[in-house]
Amino acid sequence: MASHRTTARAFLLLLLAGIFAGTAKAASVPDVTAFPVVGNVFYIDDFGAPRHQGAHEGNDIMSLRHQPAVAFESGRVEKWASPKGAVPSCMLVLHGKSGMTYWYIHLNNDVTNGNDNDGGCRKAYAPGLENGQHVRRGQLVAFVGDSGDANGIQPHLHFEVHTAKGKPIDPYEYLGRATPLLFPRPQAGLGDLTLKLKGTKVVAKTGSTITVQTKRIVVSPLGLNYVNVRKVNLAVPPEALVERKATGGRVGTTDLTSARIGERARVTTTTFSPSWRKQRARAGALAVAKVLLLG
């Protein structure tokens, strides 16, 4: 990271010395955590790698612009932006309930899918997220980008883990143990969710279940639309609507037995209350409201 990191460290030290001083006790990363980026990523153990400003103090999680970033564990958040440099750096600090602290750096500052730099840091964070707000594990907190000194390179999340005394430690082991999620959790009070699984292919089926490989997830009413390629097993209740797109655009009602392995489909879930089990997409945790078979 460039010179803005020095300012960021000063900011963190002030926080640790102030309202979060009570967390400076024996702490460790929890056994159960949420992987901080939802969707497909690539990362290596680049902690300690040489950089022009010194040793790298986190892991770079390579991703896509606007992919959701979620709370690694429950805790309280601080939003922060550095005005220094040609492109401001947008970041978030998560003060975990465990006493550990996590840094999310290079958050999104773009309005479009291109590198326009027109969003400022208002496009970096989950809508409605406030400074000092309590968040739950797996809750939407921010969006991946390339702000700051990452401007113009592959969007990614620079993720750091700090002890209660502020010492950075290698995140790699903890990222490897973290749980990848199908979707982010909304903040408390926002109600139930519905998912649309788009660009899917049928992988397997039984009389009451269907397994698909997803490509893109749309989360309502959060307005999220992001890439997440993974297999998901869903329950298909008797009242689920199964349709097939016919020649000329007509849609005919059918049943699950007509689904062919490898064919394309579009799946809409029932509306549900989000939970950790549903976020992990455990087999049968989500139920189908509608399946459109596309051939």
Disulfide bonds with the S-S distance in Angstrom:
Cys90-Cys121 2.00
